[in-house]
Amino acid sequence: MARTNPLQFIQQVRSEVAKVVWPTRREVMLTTVMVFIMATITAIFFALVDLGIRSGLQGVLGLFG
């Protein structure tokens, strides 16, 4: 692999960064809110699953205890 000098490397990095399409503030806020909503829904789901498993296990153990 050919080595490039530091100046050429920096020029290449700058040209690649110029090609990046940065998200708007609205897009960032929207995706952030969606992440929080999905995390909340996931937490509620797993809390309900945990509650169901715990209740079922207590019921089974209550029959034998």
Backbone hydrogen bonds, N-H to C=O, Kabsch-Sander energy under -0.5 kcal/mol:
donor,donor_aa,acceptor,acceptor_aa,energy
9,F,5,N,-2.3
10,I,6,P,-2.4
11,Q,7,L,-2.0
12,Q,8,Q,-2.2
13,V,9,F,-2.4
14,R,10,I,-2.4
15,S,11,Q,-2.0
16,E,12,Q,-2.0
17,V,13,V,-2.6
18,A,14,R,-1.7
19,K,15,S,-0.6
19,K,16,E,-0.8
20,V,17,V,-1.1
22,W,20,V,-0.8
28,V,24,T,-2.2
29,M,25,R,-2.4
30,L,26,R,-2.6
31,T,27,E,-2.5
32,T,28,V,-2.2
33,V,29,M,-2.4
34,M,30,L,-2.3
35,V,31,T,-2.1
36,F,32,T,-2.1
37,I,33,V,-2.4
38,M,34,M,-2.7
39,A,35,V,-2.5
40,T,36,F,-2.1
41,I,37,I,-2.5
42,T,38,M,-2.5
43,A,39,A,-2.3
44,I,40,T,-2.4
45,F,41,I,-2.4
46,F,42,T,-2.5
47,A,43,A,-2.0
48,L,44,I,-2.3
49,V,45,F,-2.4
50,D,46,F,-2.4
51,L,47,A,-2.3
52,G,48,L,-2.4
53,I,49,V,-2.6
54,R,50,D,-2.6
55,S,51,L,-2.5
56,G,52,G,-2.5
57,L,53,I,-2.6
58,Q,54,R,-2.5
59,G,55,S,-2.2
60,V,56,G,-2.4
61,L,57,L,-2.7
62,G,58,Q,-1.9
63,L,59,G,-1.2
64,F,60,V,-1.0
65,G,61,L,-1.2
